[in-house]
Amino acid sequence: MHPLVRLAKRSVESYVRRGKVIEVKRLTPEMKPKAGVFVSIHKGGELRGCIGTTEAQRNNVAEEIIVNAISSVVRDPRFYPITADELKELEYSVDILTKPKPVKSRKQLDARRYGVIVERGGRRGLLLPDLEGVESTSEQINICRLKAGIGPDEPVKLYRFEVERYK
């Protein structure tokens, strides 16, 4: 298991079992930079929680992972909080994001390579790249619109980003 994924798992288990937020005493090289991070949790192949930040909010990737892993467990509004009984069945992935860049056209997008952010006013929807069942940029954009409550005919700003995915 990659150290970043192990950190997400340890964060979830400590919080769910004891209500404790772990501290990292020694940062590995991949934990030191500042970046946006998403932590996804699956159970039986189905999404069970996914929360993240598009850009760095904390001092380093390790802190982003810890906070977002816990948020995936208890703050994802699509799911009930994860319980201790479920911990053995969970699978984790950690995505480290590049800084989102505006795009002028859908032609600059690719559902496998780039994640997408759709924005209108204060509403934003995000979808990570290379997700099972999402085959086109049109699907990505439509999902982002739904997440953000943006209608299909409303004009939007589009952004793309890449991820380094760890499982």
N, C-alpha and C positions, 0 to 999 in steps of 0.2 A: 504494500500500500504506500502510495506517495506521501511524503511528510505533510503536504498541505491537506490532503484528504484525511490523514490520521488526525491532524489538528481539528478539523471540522467534526470528526467522529468523537474525539475526546471532549470537545466543547459541548456537544449535544448530550453525551452520556453524563457528564458532570452536572449539567444544568437540570436534566430531567430527573436524575436519581437523587441529587443533593441540593438542588437550587443554587449551585455555586458556579461562578464564572471563573474559568481557569486563567492562569497567567503563564505566559511563555517566558522562560528565563534565558533561553539561548535561541537566537534566531538563526535559522539556516539561510543561505544566500537568497533563496527564492521568497523568503518571508520578509526581507528587509525593505524592498521598494514600496512606494506609495502607488496604489492603483485601485480602481473599482473592482469589486469581487462579488460574484454570485455563488451561493451555496444551494445546490439542489439535492433533495432527499427523495429517494424512491423506495417503495415497498412493493414487492411482487411485480416489479416492472412498471408500476403506476406512480406518477408523481404524488408525493406526500407533503411536500413543502419546498418553496423556492423563494428566497428573498436575496436582494443584493443592492449594491450601490453602483451607479454608472461611472462615478469618479471617486477618487480617494476622499474619505471622510475622516480617516484616522491616521495615526503615525506610520503605519506600515501594513503590509498585506496580512500579517498574522492577526493584528487587531481587527481588521475588516472581516477575516474569516470567523473569528470567535463571535463577534457581534451578529454577523449575518447568519451563521449556523444556528444560533439561539433564536433569532427572529424567524428563521424557517420553521422552527419547531412550534413556536407559540404565537407568532404574529401574522402568519399567512392567512388572510381572511377567507381563503377558499377551503380551508381544512380545519378540523378540530385539532387542538394541541396534541402532539405526540406523547404517548404514555410510556412508562418504563417497560411494560409488557411487549412493546413493539421494537425495542432497541435492537434485538438480535436479528431482526428481519430487514433492517434498513441498509440501503446502499447510498453512497455519497458521491457527489462530484463537485469540484471547485473550478470555477471559470474566472480567470484573471483577464480583465478587459483592458483594451487599449482606449485611449481617449476618443470619445465619439467625434466624428467629423461630419459636417453637413454635406449632403449630396444634392445635386441639381436635378438629377433624373433617376428614375427606377433602373435605367441601364447600368448605373454604377453599383447596383446591388447584386448580391448572389446569396441565395438562401443557405448554401453550404458553407460559404466562407465568412459572410458578414452577419452580425446581429443587426437589428434595426430598432431605431427609436422613431416613433411618430409623435409629432407635437402640434398642438393647436392651443394657443393661449396658455393657460396654466395646466392643461391636461396633457399627460404623456403616457404612452404605452411602449413597452420594450419587449422584444423577443430575442432570445439567444440564437446563435446560428446552429445549423446542423442538428436540428431536432427531428426525431423520428416522427413521421407523418406529415411534416411540413416540407413540401416539395418545391414551392415556388416563392418568389418575392411577393407576388400578389397575396398568397396565403399569409405570409409573414405580416404584411401591412394590414390586412383585414383583421388578423388576430390582435395586432397592436391597437387598431382603432377600437375594437370591442373592449379591450382592457381599459382604455382611456375614456370610453364613452364618447368617442368622436364618430359622427355620422359618416356614411359611405360617400357622401357628396361634399363634405366640408373640406376645404383646402387645408393641407398640412405641410409642415416642414419635416423633412426626412434626414436622419442621421444614420451613419453606419459605424460599426466598430468590429474589431476582431477579438478573439479570445484564445487564451492558452488553457485548454481543458485538461484537468487531472481527475482520474478515477481511481 
